[in-house]
């Protein structure tokens, strides 16, 4: 496993000068399966947050989630893989298939050692693990699946995707909670710059099972509201926690020159990245999120005024929201850039959230429309220009995506739209 670096993105000497562009995307989200379905729902402000249906949540203090509905696993992955895999891996396999198809690539497009995969994971195969532990304690060890040896593990998505598509180049997994999605894409970009022509990257999470929900509740940061319109309210005066969700996005990254030579459609470019780590709570030292934002801008060679909009992390907790708003104000000035949190329609997808935000940013740059932060009514105390109510037209060819993980992880990534790429 790899953790996020504590400074800005790679130097030219370290990583070469190749540009990494996004040529394919695969999306599974609570408000849409497939990239365009998700995007249409997000522009309409359609939320996928509702009462949990995968099990009876009545005995739990938090009962809402963003569930992916309408996904029939046997329609999307080979039947032999179904008993081997957790729901999160099934999402990753389907997303990888779609990301490659969207890029117009197949297993014969490149030699196996010239294509790799780096994903993020925050929970691993929780549901698979819960089921097999139930077999162990409720029956006996003979009833535990042999696939338990890997199906629960954080790296399983990268492993299964690499096997399915014969990816024998660089392979890895990043485990930095919500920040991991950006960290994985940054590592894939780093591999592109070092000479690997093609990388699959991103993240999927699916821990909406009794075991997974209990673990999340124990952190004390889930909303207990039973009203889907009032449960997850980042930057709102009534914010009191977030709603969990499942899903995410897988991206196909390619060397820009190679993509151009083969005539690929390009969604955009991974333009800049930086990651920092916060001091321990109670130390009295400030957050390093602002430094991550400035580092990503520097890595992209851009100024704050070049950013058309920001997709914020949006924790939905008063103190983290204050820290994020303060960092944005320090860099862009009060109300200096449109800010949005489309996660209010999906819940926080953990390692899947930031890759989905990257897709959202690329599509927003493509169409010149920033989707809204739904349900938020009052942002008193935060000097940010939060996009609410309806999509907002914007101009520009660069956007900033932020992601923060429990334990102090901060990541920031700049993407450029298709015109700039």
Residue, then its C-alpha position, 0 to 999 in steps of 0.5 A: x500500500x502507498x500513502x499520499x506524499x506530503x508535498x506538491x506533485x512530482x518534479x520534471x526531473x523526477x517524472x518527465x514531461x509527458x502530459x496525462x490526459x483522460x480519454x475514458x471514464x466509467x461511472x457508477x453513482x447513486x444518481x446514475x449508472x454510466x457517465x452521461x446518465x450521472x451527469x444528466x441527473x447531476x445537472x437536474x439536481x436529482x439526488x440518490x440519497x434515501x433510506x437504506x434498502x440493502x438491509x433493515x437499518x431500523x436499529x441504527x442511528x443513521x439510516x440514510x445512504x446513497x445506494x447504487x440502484x439498478x446495477x445487475x452484476x451478472x449483466x456487467x461482469x462474467x458469472x465466474x467472477x461473481x462469487x469471487x468478488x465483493x460489490x466494490x470490486x464488481x463496481x470497479x470491474x464494470x467501471x474499468x470495462x466502461x472506461x476502456x470502451x469509452x477510450x476506444x481501447x481493448x486488450x490488444x491496444x498495447x503490450x501488457x507491460x505498457x499498461x497498468x492500474x492504480x486505484x484507491x480504496x477506503x474499506x476493501x470488501x466489507x460486505x464479503x468479509x461480513x458474510x464470510x465471518x458470519x459463516x465462520x462463527x455461525x457455522x464452521x471454517x469449512x463454510x468460509x469461501x476460499x476467496x475470502x483470502x483476497x476479496x476483503x483486501x484493499x488492493x483487490x480492485x487493482x488486482x482483479x482489474x489487472x487480471x481481467x485486462x492483462x495489465x502487467x505494467x505499474x500496479x498499486x493501491x492508495x489508502x488515504x480515505x476520501x483523499x485516496x481517489x485523487x492520490x491514485x489518479x496522481x500516482x497514475x499520472x506520475x507513471x504516465x510521466x515516467x513512460x507508461x503509455x496507459x493507466x487505469x485509475x480512480x476508485x470505488x467503494x461499497x461498504x453499505x452493509x451492517x458491518x460497514x455502517x457500524x464502522x462508519x457510525x463509530x466515527x461519530x460523523x454521520x448525520x442522524x437526520x431521516x430527511x434526505x433533503x436535510x441530512x448532508x449540508x456542507x457549509x450550511x449553518x445546520x450541518x451536522x455530519x454526512x451521508x455515506x454512499x457507494x460507487x465512484x469512477x474509473x478513468x483511463x489516463x494516456x500519454x497525451x502525444x500517444x492519445x493524439x496520434x491515435x485520434x482519441x477523444x480527450x475529456x481533459x488533462x490532469x494538470x496539477x496535484x499536491x498533497x499535504x498532511x495536517x498536524x495532529x488535532x489539539x496541536x494548535x497548528x493550522x491545517x495545511x489544506x491551503x498549501x495543498x491548493x497552492x501546490x496544485x496550482x503551482x504544479x499546473x502552472x496556473x494562478x488562482x484567477x485561472x480556475x473557473x470553479x472548485x469542487x470542494x470536499x464538503x465534509x458537512x461538519x462545522x469545523x472541517x467546513x470552516x477550515x476548507x472555506x478559510x483555505x479557499x478564501x485565503x487563495x481565491x479571496x472572499x467569494x472569489x471563485x464558484x464552489x460546489x459540492x455535488x456530493x450532496x446528491x450522492x453522499x460521500x463515496x469515500x475513495x470513489x468520491x474524488x474520481x467522480x468529482x474529476x468526471x464532474x469537473x471535466x464534464x462541467x468544463x466541457x459544457x460550461x455548466x457547474x452543477x449545484x450543491x442541493x439542499x443547502x440554504x444558509x452559509x452564514x460565516x463562510x465567505x465562499x460563492x457556493x453554487x446552489x439551486x440550479x446549474x451556473x454557466x461558467x467560462x474557463x478551461x481549468x477547475x480545482x478538485x479537493x479531497x480530504x481524508x480522516x487522519x489529516x490527508x489533504x489532496x488537491x488536483x487541477x484539471x483542464x478541459x478538452x479545449x485546453x488539453 
